[in-house]
Amino acid sequence: MTTGSSTVAWRSLLLWGSAALVVTVTAVSFVLWGLNGPAYLVDLIATYCL
């Protein structure tokens, strides 16, 4: 059994998953910004963080 290639596969999967998440969050942010302006994003962050 080759554990080295398994580790590389998991790291690759995590890297691609993280990149997909960043792209999705960025796209959603731009859509929300375009629909409602920056105030909506600020209110959303304030609601969930405070």
Secondary structure per residue as TSV (DSSP state, phi and psi in degrees):
chain	resnum	aa	ss	phi	psi
A	1	M	-	360.0	136.8
A	2	T	-	-104.6	104.8
A	3	T	H	-79.2	-23.7
A	4	G	H	-64.0	-44.7
A	5	S	H	-70.4	-30.1
A	6	S	H	-66.5	-41.2
A	7	T	H	-64.3	-41.8
A	8	V	H	-64.2	-39.1
A	9	A	H	-64.0	-43.0
A	10	W	H	-65.5	-41.5
A	11	R	H	-63.3	-40.9
A	12	S	H	-63.6	-43.4
A	13	L	H	-62.4	-43.7
A	14	L	H	-64.8	-38.6
A	15	L	H	-64.2	-47.6
A	16	W	H	-65.7	-38.4
A	17	G	H	-64.0	-41.9
A	18	S	H	-65.1	-42.3
A	19	A	H	-63.8	-40.8
A	20	A	H	-64.5	-39.0
A	21	L	H	-64.9	-42.7
A	22	V	H	-62.6	-44.6
A	23	V	H	-63.3	-42.1
A	24	T	H	-65.0	-45.5
A	25	V	H	-63.3	-40.4
A	26	T	H	-63.4	-44.5
A	27	A	H	-63.3	-44.2
A	28	V	H	-63.4	-39.4
A	29	S	H	-61.8	-43.6
A	30	F	H	-65.6	-38.5
A	31	V	H	-64.5	-47.1
A	32	L	H	-64.3	-37.1
A	33	W	H	-63.9	-43.9
A	34	G	H	-68.5	-34.4
A	35	L	H	-77.3	-43.7
A	36	N	H	-123.9	-0.8
A	37	G	-	80.9	176.3
A	38	P	H	-67.1	-24.4
A	39	A	H	-62.0	-35.3
A	40	Y	H	-63.6	-44.9
A	41	L	H	-65.9	-39.4
A	42	V	H	-64.3	-43.9
A	43	D	H	-64.0	-39.7
A	44	L	H	-63.4	-45.6
A	45	I	H	-65.0	-42.4
A	46	A	H	-63.4	-38.4
A	47	T	H	-65.2	-44.8
A	48	Y	H	-81.8	-24.3
A	49	C	H	-98.5	-23.7
A	50	L	-	-108.4	360.0
